[in-house]
């Protein structure tokens, strides 16, 4: 139940606020129904390094030089 504590919202403003609350509740329900990671897996390095990188090109050595 939602209660207006201050002000006098128009029906359009109240409908917009309720739409936001319903969308937020639906998004939370979708996220909470998914498989969440256990707390001990949050800092797992394998989770961070899931991206694959391209192989270096033939002149990759030239791009690694940083002049002093």
N, C-alpha and C positions, 0 to 999 in steps of 0.2 A: 504494500500500500504506500502511496506517495502522498505526502501532505505538504501543502504550500504554507510556509511559516510566515513569510513576509511578502508584501507586495500584492498586486492584483493582476496576475497574468491573463492575457487574452487567451481565448480558446486555441488560437494558432500557436502561441508561445508554449502553452501547456502541451499541445500535441507534439511540437518539436522536441521538447524536453523528454517526453515519454518515448519518442522514437529513438532518441540517443540512449536512454536507459535500456530499452529493449535490445538495441543493437549491441550494446556493451555486454548485456547478459547473455545474448546468443553467442558472441565471440568467446566469452569466458567458458561457456558450456562446451564449445568445440575444442578449445585448448585443453580443458581439464579432462575431456574424454580421450584425448590422444595419449600416446605412450610417453610419459615424462621420464627424464633421466633421473636415476637415483642421485642423491647428493654426492656420493663418493665418485661418480663419473664426471662431475662438472669440470674438474681440473685434469682430466685424462688428456695427456699430450696427443694421443692418437685421434681424439675428437677434434683437436685444433688443426692437425696436419692432414686433413682429408682432401685438400686441393691437390691436383696434379699440375705440375709446371711443364712448360715446353722444354725440349732439349735445347741446349745452347747451340748457336749457329757457328759457322766456321771462323768468324772473327770475334767471338765472344771474349777472347783474351784481351783484345784491344779496348773493349769497353770497361774493363775492370780497373784500368789504370787511373789513379787520382793524382794529379800533379800536386806537389807540395806547396 
